[in-house]
Amino acid sequence: MSSLYKEDGISLITRAAIFSSALLVLSNYYYLYFLEFSQGGTSGAGLLALVRVFAVFLLCSQLFRPVLRSSFRLEEILVLAFLIFGLLVILLKTMFSQEGDWMYVNTLMCAIPLLLLRVRENLARFIFFFECCLLVLVFQVVGEFFIYFYGKSLWENKAFIGGLGNPSSFGILCDLLIAYLLFWRKKSFYSFFAFFLLCAGVVMTSSMLPVLLLTFIAVAWGMLRSGVKFAILCLSVALLFMVFSDQILSDHLRYKLASMVGVIDGSQADSSASVSVRVKIHKEYLESLERDVPGFLFYGFSERYYNGVDSQLITYLSSFGLLASGGFWFYAVLSLCRSIFNSSRASIFFVVGIFIFIIAFLFNRILDYYPMALFFFLICMLPSSLDLSSLRNGEIDKGVEKI
């Protein structure tokens, strides 16, 4: 019987289940290649969406115990209250408005089980899950290159989307796994290979936010290892980027970056829709405050039952109001603070990971896109839910070594 177990105590059956859940979670949108699809919209998915529910169920069965938690932190109570309040507000608004979407359900489906169920006190299971996600994304980036060269890309700009169906989601998840490689995982040839492959995947999404977040991750990593070598590396990378930017970046991404600079300094009238729309929605929200102060505070604006726009911040504020949304932002910020004051070696990964999401919330409603909420709530809860004492004082986690 002992032959069925690895040194970290995870059985082969459990490993197979965790890998299957990671594969299902990250590959849910490959069915889009067989349906009518256009720039993020599709029709005919139907019952295939139930695969998401099964994937979350399978993952939770391996990482969480089938019992409810007996105690909750203040921020967890507030975010649970926010999630439930948000659903009630949407249901109430559907009685008066037919405009909106139900993508909020993706967040509920991922967040509620993670917040309510008791965590299995086995760090190796969670590490193995991240390892499985890393492996799946590496293969997806390789697959995306084949799709790109054979001209089968779903998006007009040939953006890489992996099994997530959306360039921003795929790029940000690649960023998260890059942070895992740099700040937690043991250095190896595989780590080196996966790092450069995921970086290529981020750039090939042609999405500006993941590229900027990748820059932030690189700077954060360099600051923690500051010195002459890092200065030389930054200078070399900057020179290579300036020389080969036309070859490295797609026309679409270069146009977005130029548009962002133009919007900031006011020198460019013709800007990318991706940039100008995000600027516009923030301006429109500020203008709406004067017209509907009660809605701004208590229940959001009533034109749409769920006002999904390219900003998680504005989406929640305009849909549910300031007071309710405050519970969510309190949870995100306090989770970041708990990670900062955690003394484990892995805490840097959680700090960077949560910060990646907080920045993304300003410019993308990233939680509405399955399975991004799953990863956000997972990295928020792990530092305070698991004993990471084995990672203190710069020790390399034995679980990573064994995997």
LINPE-V833178 format. One record per residue. N is the residue number from 1. OMEGA is omega in whole degrees, -180 to 180 (* if undefined). Layout:
n->[N/N]
omega->[OMEGA/OMEGA]
This chain:
n->[1/2/3/4/5/6/7/8/9/10/11/12/13/14/15/16/17/18/19/20/21/22/23/24/25/26/27/28/29/30/31/32/33/34/35/36/37/38/39/40/41/42/43/44/45/46/47/48/49/50/51/52/53/54/55/56/57/58/59/60/61/62/63/64/65/66/67/68/69/70/71/72/73/74/75/76/77/78/79/80/81/82/83/84/85/86/87/88/89/90/91/92/93/94/95/96/97/98/99/100/101/102/103/104/105/106/107/108/109/110/111/112/113/114/115/116/117/118/119/120/121/122/123/124/125/126/127/128/129/130/131/132/133/134/135/136/137/138/139/140/141/142/143/144/145/146/147/148/149/150/151/152/153/154/155/156/157/158/159/160/161/162/163/164/165/166/167/168/169/170/171/172/173/174/175/176/177/178/179/180/181/182/183/184/185/186/187/188/189/190/191/192/193/194/195/196/197/198/199/200/201/202/203/204/205/206/207/208/209/210/211/212/213/214/215/216/217/218/219/220/221/222/223/224/225/226/227/228/229/230/231/232/233/234/235/236/237/238/239/240/241/242/243/244/245/246/247/248/249/250/251/252/253/254/255/256/257/258/259/260/261/262/263/264/265/266/267/268/269/270/271/272/273/274/275/276/277/278/279/280/281/282/283/284/285/286/287/288/289/290/291/292/293/294/295/296/297/298/299/300/301/302/303/304/305/306/307/308/309/310/311/312/313/314/315/316/317/318/319/320/321/322/323/324/325/326/327/328/329/330/331/332/333/334/335/336/337/338/339/340/341/342/343/344/345/346/347/348/349/350/351/352/353/354/355/356/357/358/359/360/361/362/363/364/365/366/367/368/369/370/371/372/373/374/375/376/377/378/379/380/381/382/383/384/385/386/387/388/389/390/391/392/393/394/395/396/397/398/399/400/401/402/403]
omega->[-178/180/179/-176/172/-178/-179/176/179/-179/179/178/178/177/180/-180/179/178/179/180/178/180/-180/-179/-174/-176/-172/-170/177/177/-180/-180/-178/-179/176/-174/178/172/175/179/-179/176/176/-179/174/-174/178/179/179/176/178/-179/-179/-180/178/179/-179/179/-179/179/-178/-177/-177/176/-178/178/179/177/-179/-180/-178/172/-178/-177/178/176/-178/-179/175/178/178/-177/-180/178/180/179/179/179/179/-180/179/-178/178/177/-176/-177/178/-178/180/176/-175/-179/175/179/177/178/179/-177/-178/-171/-173/180/-178/-179/-174/-174/180/-178/170/-176/-179/-177/-177/179/-179/177/-180/177/178/177/178/178/178/-180/-179/-179/177/179/180/177/177/179/179/176/177/178/-179/-176/178/175/-178/-178/-179/-178/-176/180/178/-179/175/-180/-179/177/-177/174/-175/-177/-178/180/-179/-180/-179/177/173/177/-179/179/173/176/176/180/-174/-170/-177/-171/177/-178/-179/177/179/178/179/-180/-179/180/-177/179/178/176/177/178/179/-179/-176/172/-176/-180/-172/-175/178/179/178/178/176/177/178/180/-180/179/179/178/-180/180/178/179/-173/180/-178/-179/-180/178/178/179/-180/180/-180/180/180/179/179/-179/-180/-178/-172/-177/180/-180/-175/-174/176/178/-178/-178/178/178/179/-180/177/179/179/178/180/178/-179/-178/177/-175/-175/-180/-179/-177/179/178/179/-180/-175/180/-180/176/-177/-176/177/178/-180/179/179/178/-179/-179/-177/-176/-174/-179/177/178/178/-176/-164/-171/-179/-179/-167/-178/-179/-180/170/-173/-179/178/-175/175/178/178/-178/179/-178/180/-177/-180/-172/179/-175/-174/180/-179/178/178/179/-177/175/179/-178/-177/-179/175/177/-180/178/179/180/-177/174/-173/-178/178/-176/-174/-180/178/-179/177/-179/-179/180/179/176/-179/-179/176/-180/-179/-178/-171/-177/175/-168/-178/-180/-178/178/4/-170/179/179/-178/179/-178/178/-178/176/-173/-173/-178/-179/-176/-178/176/-179/-175/180/-178/-177/175/174/179/176/-179/-178/179/179/180/-177/-180/*]
